[in-house]
């Protein structure tokens, strides 16, 4: 169905949203709007002809916490999450604080970062934290997808036509060693980064997650298995076995340059040796 050019719809319920979207199937969903910075031409903002703003749907701004989960609406602004302090897992807070500046974080949304056409910052800690994403294709129908599956190039899970990210669910696990390190900055929102999480129990390494984010999410589960159940501090041979396993893992990644590989291994060494004798 045709609509006048430069029209903006502002639904206040999911029912109204999907009704509008079904009428105007070529409409562009508008969240924080920061991705529109990339479509400026000669300092003129070229907006799509039909926008559907998500700003007035209350559920998308909601943050709830239970004993086991933190649930975040997809329209929650990045600075809002930072302001929650320890309610938000530290590795995610550290990631958010390294994104752009205060002004952009005041308008950028967590859902927009996750669903960007490029892999941006936030997916790396969300994969490490076993996050789940809720997608709706109508007011009453939804599905949950793991962050690991959604961001995996092998799984090729994608958002279907007229399907909306509505919630992010984070398990509230206690991690004893937490690192988010920004490696290089490509633009305001896009960085190479290392996520390193470790959980201990009575001086035993019970669980570890190591993720390197570049153009894809790199996670070496066989390397993690080398360390699970090892006593702390790790002996040097165990740490070196872990590093050698990562070297073998990344050498199979033809898309990585030698420079990339050296940076990845250097950062993994720094962190694994922090847990070693």
C-alpha positions as CSV (number, residue, x, y, z in Angstrom):
1,X,0.0,0.0,0.0
2,X,1.4,3.4,-0.9
3,X,1.9,6.1,1.7
4,X,3.0,9.7,1.5
5,X,6.8,10.2,1.4
6,X,8.6,11.1,4.6
7,X,6.0,9.6,6.8
8,X,6.7,8.5,10.4
9,X,4.5,6.2,12.4
10,X,4.8,6.0,16.1
11,X,2.8,2.9,17.4
12,X,2.2,2.6,21.1
13,X,1.5,-1.2,21.2
14,X,2.8,-4.3,19.5
15,X,-0.6,-4.8,17.9
16,X,-0.4,-1.3,16.3
17,X,3.2,-1.8,15.3
18,X,2.6,-5.0,13.4
19,X,-0.6,-3.7,11.9
20,X,1.3,-0.7,10.5
21,X,4.2,-2.9,9.3
22,X,1.9,-5.2,7.5
23,X,0.4,-2.3,5.6
24,X,3.7,-0.7,4.7
25,X,6.1,-3.7,4.3
26,X,8.9,-1.5,3.0
27,X,8.9,0.7,6.1
28,X,12.2,1.1,8.0
29,X,12.2,0.4,11.7
30,X,13.6,3.4,13.7
31,X,15.2,2.8,17.1
32,X,18.0,5.1,18.3
33,X,18.7,6.4,14.8
34,X,22.5,6.3,15.2
35,X,22.9,4.1,12.1
36,X,21.4,6.9,10.0
37,X,24.7,8.8,10.6
38,X,26.1,6.5,8.0
39,X,23.7,7.5,5.2
40,X,24.4,11.2,5.2
41,X,25.4,12.8,1.9
42,X,27.0,16.2,1.9
43,X,25.8,16.8,5.4
44,X,22.2,16.1,4.4
45,X,20.4,13.3,6.2
46,X,18.7,11.1,3.6
47,X,15.9,9.4,5.6
48,X,13.9,6.5,4.2
49,X,10.4,7.5,3.0
50,X,8.5,5.6,5.6
51,X,9.7,5.1,9.2
52,X,8.2,3.2,12.1
53,X,9.5,4.6,15.4
54,X,9.7,2.2,18.3
55,X,10.1,4.9,20.9
56,X,6.5,4.9,22.3
57,X,6.2,1.2,22.9
58,X,6.6,0.8,26.7
59,X,7.6,-2.9,26.7
60,X,10.7,-2.1,24.7
61,X,12.0,0.3,27.4
62,X,11.4,-2.1,30.2
63,X,14.2,-3.6,32.4
64,X,13.3,-6.4,34.8
65,X,15.4,-8.5,37.2
66,X,14.5,-11.9,38.7
67,X,16.6,-14.2,40.9
68,X,18.2,-15.8,37.8
69,X,17.9,-13.3,34.9
70,X,18.1,-9.7,33.8
71,X,15.8,-8.9,31.0
72,X,16.4,-5.7,28.9
73,X,14.0,-4.2,26.4
74,X,15.6,-3.7,23.0
75,X,15.0,0.1,23.1
76,X,16.9,0.6,26.3
77,X,19.6,3.3,25.8
78,X,23.2,2.3,26.4
79,X,23.7,5.0,29.1
80,X,20.6,3.8,30.9
81,X,22.3,0.4,31.3
82,X,25.5,1.9,32.5
83,X,23.6,3.9,35.1
84,X,22.3,0.6,36.6
85,X,25.7,-0.2,38.0
86,X,26.2,-3.7,39.4
87,X,22.8,-4.8,38.3
88,X,24.4,-5.2,34.8
89,X,27.2,-7.8,34.5
90,X,30.6,-6.1,34.7
91,X,31.8,-7.3,31.3
92,X,28.8,-5.8,29.6
93,X,29.1,-2.5,31.5
94,X,32.8,-2.3,30.5
95,X,31.8,-2.8,26.9
96,X,29.1,-0.2,27.0
97,X,31.5,2.4,28.6
98,X,33.9,1.9,25.7
99,X,31.3,2.7,23.0
100,X,31.4,6.2,21.5
101,X,30.7,9.2,23.8
102,X,28.0,10.1,26.3
103,X,25.9,12.0,23.8
104,X,25.7,9.1,21.3
105,X,25.2,6.6,24.1
106,X,22.2,8.6,25.3
107,X,20.4,7.8,22.0
108,X,21.9,4.5,20.9
109,X,19.9,1.4,21.9
110,X,21.1,-2.1,22.8
111,X,18.7,-3.6,20.2
112,X,20.1,-1.4,17.4
113,X,23.7,-2.4,18.3
114,X,22.8,-6.1,18.2
115,X,20.8,-5.9,14.9
116,X,23.2,-3.7,13.0
117,X,24.2,-5.0,9.6
118,X,27.8,-5.0,10.8
119,X,28.9,-6.9,13.9
120,X,29.3,-4.2,16.5
121,X,30.6,-4.2,20.1
122,X,27.8,-5.6,22.3
123,X,27.4,-9.1,20.8
124,X,30.8,-10.2,22.1
125,X,30.0,-10.0,25.9
126,X,26.4,-11.1,25.2
127,X,27.7,-14.3,23.6
128,X,30.1,-14.9,26.5
129,X,27.2,-14.4,29.0
130,X,24.9,-16.9,27.3
131,X,22.4,-14.2,26.4
132,X,19.1,-15.0,24.7
133,X,17.2,-12.8,22.2
134,X,13.4,-12.6,21.9
135,X,12.0,-11.9,18.4
136,X,8.4,-11.1,17.7
137,X,6.7,-11.4,14.3
138,X,3.3,-10.4,15.6
139,X,1.7,-9.1,18.8
140,X,1.3,-12.6,20.2
141,X,4.0,-14.7,18.5
142,X,7.7,-14.8,19.5
143,X,10.8,-17.0,19.5
144,X,14.0,-17.1,21.6
145,X,17.4,-17.4,19.9
146,X,20.7,-17.7,21.7
147,X,23.2,-14.9,21.1
148,X,25.8,-17.4,20.1
149,X,23.6,-18.9,17.4
150,X,22.4,-15.5,16.2
151,X,25.9,-14.1,15.7
152,X,27.4,-17.3,14.3
153,X,28.4,-17.2,10.6
154,X,28.0,-21.0,10.5
155,X,24.4,-21.0,11.9
156,X,23.4,-18.1,9.6
157,X,20.4,-17.3,11.9
158,X,18.9,-14.0,10.7
159,X,16.0,-11.8,11.5
160,X,13.1,-12.8,9.3
161,X,11.1,-10.2,7.3
162,X,8.9,-8.1,9.7
163,X,10.4,-9.7,12.8
164,X,11.5,-7.5,15.7
165,X,14.1,-7.9,18.5
166,X,12.1,-7.1,21.7
167,X,14.1,-8.4,24.7
168,X,17.5,-9.5,25.7
169,X,17.7,-12.1,28.6
170,X,21.0,-12.4,30.6
171,X,21.6,-15.2,33.1
172,X,23.0,-13.7,36.3
173,X,26.0,-15.8,36.9
174,X,28.9,-14.7,39.1
175,X,32.2,-14.5,37.2
176,X,35.3,-14.1,39.3
177,X,37.7,-12.9,36.6
178,X,36.2,-10.4,34.1
179,X,38.0,-8.7,31.2
180,X,36.6,-6.6,28.4
181,X,39.4,-5.1,26.4
182,X,38.9,-2.8,23.4
183,X,41.8,-3.5,20.9
184,X,41.3,-1.2,17.9
185,X,38.7,1.3,17.0
186,X,37.2,1.2,13.6
187,X,34.5,3.9,14.3
188,X,32.3,5.1,17.1
189,X,30.6,1.8,17.6
190,X,32.8,-0.9,16.1
191,X,35.9,-2.3,17.8
192,X,38.0,-5.4,17.8
193,X,37.8,-6.7,21.4
194,X,38.7,-9.5,23.8
195,X,36.2,-10.9,26.3
196,X,37.8,-13.1,29.0
197,X,35.6,-14.6,31.8
198,X,36.6,-17.1,34.4
199,X,34.6,-18.8,37.2
200,X,36.3,-20.4,40.2
201,X,35.3,-22.7,43.0
202,X,37.7,-23.5,45.9
203,X,40.7,-22.5,43.8
204,X,39.6,-24.6,40.9
205,X,38.8,-23.1,37.5
206,X,35.2,-24.4,37.0
207,X,34.4,-22.5,33.8
208,X,36.1,-20.1,31.3
209,X,35.0,-18.2,28.3
210,X,37.4,-16.5,25.9
211,X,35.9,-14.6,22.9
212,X,37.7,-12.5,20.4
213,X,35.5,-10.2,18.3
214,X,36.6,-9.0,14.9
215,X,34.4,-9.2,11.8
216,X,33.0,-12.4,13.4
217,X,32.8,-13.9,16.9
218,X,35.8,-16.2,17.5
219,X,35.4,-18.7,20.3
220,X,37.6,-21.7,20.8
221,X,35.6,-24.2,22.9
222,X,38.3,-26.9,22.7
223,X,40.8,-24.5,24.3
224,X,38.3,-23.8,27.1
225,X,38.0,-27.5,27.8
226,X,41.8,-27.6,28.4
227,X,41.4,-25.3,31.4
228,X,38.1,-26.5,33.0
229,X,38.7,-28.2,36.3
230,X,42.3,-27.1,36.6
231,X,43.7,-25.8,39.9
232,X,44.6,-22.2,40.4
233,X,47.1,-20.7,39.8
234,X,47.5,-22.6,36.6
235,X,50.9,-24.2,36.0
236,X,52.9,-22.8,33.1
237,X,52.5,-25.9,31.0
238,X,48.7,-25.8,31.1
239,X,48.7,-22.1,30.2
240,X,51.1,-22.8,27.3
241,X,48.9,-25.7,26.1
242,X,45.9,-23.3,26.1
243,X,47.9,-20.7,24.1
244,X,49.1,-23.3,21.6
245,X,45.6,-24.5,21.1
246,X,44.5,-20.9,20.3
247,X,47.4,-20.5,17.9
248,X,46.2,-23.7,16.1
249,X,42.6,-22.4,16.1
250,X,43.3,-19.0,14.6
251,X,45.8,-20.4,12.0
252,X,42.7,-22.0,10.5
253,X,41.0,-18.7,10.0
254,X,42.0,-17.6,6.5
255,X,40.3,-14.2,6.9
256,X,42.8,-13.2,9.7
257,X,46.0,-11.4,8.8
258,X,49.3,-12.2,10.6
259,X,48.9,-8.9,12.4
260,X,45.4,-9.9,13.6
261,X,46.7,-13.2,14.8
262,X,49.6,-11.7,16.7
263,X,47.3,-9.2,18.5
264,X,44.9,-12.0,19.5
265,X,47.6,-14.3,20.9
266,X,49.3,-11.4,22.7
267,X,46.1,-10.4,24.5
268,X,45.2,-14.0,25.3
269,X,48.7,-14.6,26.8
270,X,48.3,-11.5,29.0
271,X,45.1,-12.8,30.5
272,X,46.0,-16.5,30.9
273,X,49.3,-15.7,32.5
274,X,47.4,-13.6,35.1
275,X,45.8,-16.9,36.2
276,X,49.1,-18.7,36.2
277,X,52.0,-19.2,38.6
